Each structure stands twice: as C-alpha cells, then as structure tokens.
C-alpha cells in the first residue's frame, strides 16, 4: 500500500514516486560524470539569510508530532551539535500507517547536515520507503557543490538549502535541493500573513509561507524569532499531513493558578 506525499513536505520533502524509478547503475553514473555541466544556482543573498544559531534558538533539538486525518502517525526530531566551527544537524522522520492491526506502510528518513560559517558544507540522507532504500549525498568540493542521488550525479555552482525546514533562510530561496531525489527544484515561496499557531508549549504568532513552483502543496510557519513551529502538506492520496510542535524552543506555557483553572473549568460546557 502506498501513501506518497507531496515533495516539499518532509523536514521537508517526501516525493516517494521518485523512488519508483530504477536507481542509476555504476556505468550510468560514470557516463553521466563525463558529460556533466555545472548548473548555475545560488543560495539567497546574504542579507536574506537570517543569522541563526539553532542551539540558542531551539536548544539541543526540536520535535514534532506528525498527524494524518487527525491521528498521530509519526514523529520528526532534529538535533543540533557544535564541534569547533562545524554545526551538525541530524533530522529523523518516522511514519507508520496502520490498517486494522498491522502496519500497511512505513517510511523512515535520516538526514545529516554539516554547516560552517552559515553555509551547508555536506549532506547525507538515507531513506527506507517500505521495502525500498535510497540515499542522497552532497558536499562542497573544489569550490563546487557535488550531488549524488537516485537519479544520478549533478554538479552545482554553489550550495543551496536542502529540504529540511529548521532554517528560516530557506523561505527566501528560489532553488531547493530535494533530499529525496537529489534533484534541484525551482520554487517560489509566498508569504500568507501571520497566524496564531497552537503548540505543546502554548500558542504563538507565526508567519505563514506556502511553497509553489516545482515543489507545492506545502506550508510552513516561523515565529518572530525565526523558529520553525508548524508544517502542513498534502499527500498524493489527498490526505493532509500536519506537523505539530512538541518542543521547538518556545518558553513553556505558564501554568494556570488554581483559581484560574477553576474558572476555566466552570466555563467549559458539560
């Protein structure tokens, strides 16, 4: 049973249909390397990339619960660790769709990013989609961004943001690296205003962004301090997948005093 999701929506983007293609063979990769041309792309201008220290913004990790049709189906956790000048970011996404008393579909994703001086230096992604496995790697080498994925290699003139949403600078991008396919996607990300977002740490005002272009049907929310606090996207079966913040660096909601709690309880309908 397949539950393919829209490509912009994993940590962001889950495009399971891409994994149905036959993976490139070693001969295919060698032939491709001989004719590869450098693709000219760039991340957003420096003045459009917020200077984010995620360990101060989020702490050691951020965590979301993942829901489909109102039921919890998975989790997404991103952790941060600094070693010298390097920031290592590990994102883990796990999803399981149960039908009756058995798991009809499962998806596991892990991404490791290495950042230095505000730029992505290396990326490694592993995916287990049901009984299929795939991987994507990318790294800055010889001044170029070299990518290997299920559809073969690519050489890019500069690093670009991958489809993991912890860094708000991504919403100012016009080119995104799809971490499932290893391909670059042209996007336009539209601002949709300020919404009140409910989280496990209390409600927060957050700016709402919608992906359009080659990656679509995905929406993300960031608060005024650049924290990622919500995501929603559509699966290809028409269902909605929603990320709800469990821990995303927000201050815990203040506990109600006993008198306030009694008043609130009295107001609630029986």
N, C-alpha and C positions, 0 to 999 in steps of 0.2 A: 504494500500500500504506500503511495507516495503522497507527501504533503509539501510540495515545493513552494518556497517562499519567494517574495519579491527580492530582487538582487540588492537593493540598498539597505535591507533591513537587518543585517546581523549587527553585531557590535558594530556592526552593521551589515553586512550584506550577505544574504543567503540566496544564491541562484543555483538551486540543485539541478535544474535542467542542463546546465553546462556540464555537469559531471557525467551525463549520459553519453557524451562524446567519447570515442576511443582515445585513450591517452597517447601522446606522441611517443614514438619509439626512439631509441638512441640514434638510429640512422636519420630519422626525421629531424631531430634536434641538431645533428651535425650539419645536415644540408641547410637547415634554416640559418645557422650561425654564419654560413658562408655568404649569405645574401642579405643579412640583416642591415637595415639602415637605422640610424639614430633618429628616434622620434623627438621632436622639439616640444617639450612641455615645461611647465614650471609650477612651483607652489605659489600660493598667494603672495603679493608683495609683503615685505617685512612689516610695514605699518598696518597690515590687515591680519597679522598673526598675533593674537594675544600672547604676552609673555607669561606662560603658565608654569607654575611649579606644582605638579599634581600631588606631591607628598604634602604640601601645605594646604592645597585646595581640598583634597579628599582624605588625607591620611594615608595609611598603607594600602587601602583598597576601596573600591566601590562595588556595590552588589545590587542586582535587580532580580525580582521575581518575574517570570515570564508567563503570560496568560494567553489562552486561546479559547474563544467562546465562553469567557467567564471562568474557565477552570485553569488552575495552575498546571503548566506542562513542562516547566524547566526553570533554569536559572542562568544568570550571566554575572561573572565576577571578574573584575580587572584589578590586578595588583601592581604596585609600584615599588621599585628599589633603586637606590642610587649607589653606584660604585665608582668613586673618583668622579670623572667628568661625564660618565655614562649614566643614563636613565634606562632601566629595563622595565618594560611594560608587558605583563602577561595577561591575556584575556582568555577566559574559558567560558564556553557556551554549551549547555547540555539541554537537550529537549527529548521528551518521550511522549508519544501519543498512544494512549491505552484504549483499546476497544474491548469491552466486557472485562475479561480477567487476564488479558495478555497485552503485551506491547506490540502494537501494529507497526510502529515506525519510530526510529530513533535517529538522532543527529548529534554528533559531538565535534566541537571545534576548539582548537587551541592556537593562539597567535602569540608570538614573542617578538616584540619590537625593541630595538636599541636606538636611543636618541642621544645626540651630543650637540651642544650649543644650539638647541632649538630646532634641529633638523634630524630627519629619520636617516639612520645610517645602515640599518639592516632589519630584515623581517623574515620570519619563518612561520609558516602556517601548516597545520595538519588537520585534515577533515576525515571523519568517518561518517558517511552518509548511508545508513542502513548497512549493506554488505559491501559498499564501495569505499575505497580510500583514495585520497588525493593530497597533494601538497603544493605549496607555492613558496618560493624563496625570492628575496630581493636584497641587493646590497649596493652600496656606493663603492665603485672600484674604478681606478684610473679616471676619476672625475666624471664618471657616468653612472647611471642607475641601471643595474642589470637585473632582469627579472626572469625567473623560470617558473612555468606553471603548466597545468594540464594541457594547454593548447600550444605549448612551445615557448621559446625564449623571446625576449624583447629587450632592446637597449634604448634607454630614455636619457634625455639630456640633463635631467635633474630629478631629485627625489620629489614625490608628491605624497599627499596624505593617503594613507590606507583606509579601508572601510571599517575602522574602529572609532567610535564616536566620543571618546573621553576628552579629546582636544577640540575646543570650540573653533579653532582656526580652520577646521575642515569646512565649515559652512561658507567660507569666503573663497572656496576653491571652484575652479571650472573643470578640472581633471582630477579624477579619483582612481586609485589603484584598487580594483576589485580583488579582495583577498581570497575569494573562492576560485575565480577563473584565472587570476594572474594577468588579466587584461586591463587596459586603461579605459575609463568610461568618461564621456563628456557629460557634464551636469550643469544645471542652473538651479541654485538653491534659493527659494523665495521666502522672504520674511512674511509671517502671517499674524504678527502682533503679539501682545502679551496675554497669557492665560494664567489662571490660577491652577496650579498643579498640586494634587494630593500625593504625599509621600508618607512612608512609615515614620518619618521624623517631623511631620507636620506639613501644612500647606505652604507653598512658596510661589511667588510670581515668577514666571519664566517666559522667555521669548520663544516663539513657536516658528520652526522652519520646516519647509516642505521641499523634498527633492523632486526635480523634474529633469527631463532630458533622457539620457540612456539609462539612468537609474531613477526609478519613480516609485510612487505609492509608499513612500517612507516619510515620516515626520519625526522630528527631534525637538526637544526643549532644553534650554540652558537658562540658569538663573542669572541675576545681575553680576555675580562674581565668576561667571563662566563655568559653573558646574553643570555637568550633564545630569538631568534629573528625570527624563522620561523619553521613551521612544514608542512609536506605533507604526506598523506596516501591514500591508495586505499580503496574504498568501495567495498562490495561484488558484487555490480552490475557493477563493472569495472570503475566507475567514480572516479575522483581524488578530494579529499578534501584538501584544502590548507589554512593554517593559514598565514595571512599577518599582520605583526606588525603594529599596530596603535600607541601604546605607549609601549615601552619596555626598558625605562631607558636611551635611547640614547640621546645625545645632539641634539636639533632641527637642521635641515638642515639650513645653513646660507642663508639668503635672497640674491638674486642677486641684484647688483647695477643696476640702471636704464639703464646705457649704456650696461651692460652685457645682460640684459633682451631684449633690442632692437636687439642686435647682434644675440642672440639665436633665436628670432622670425624671423629674416631675413633668418636664415639658415634653418628653418623648411619648408618642402615642402607645397605648396598650395593644 
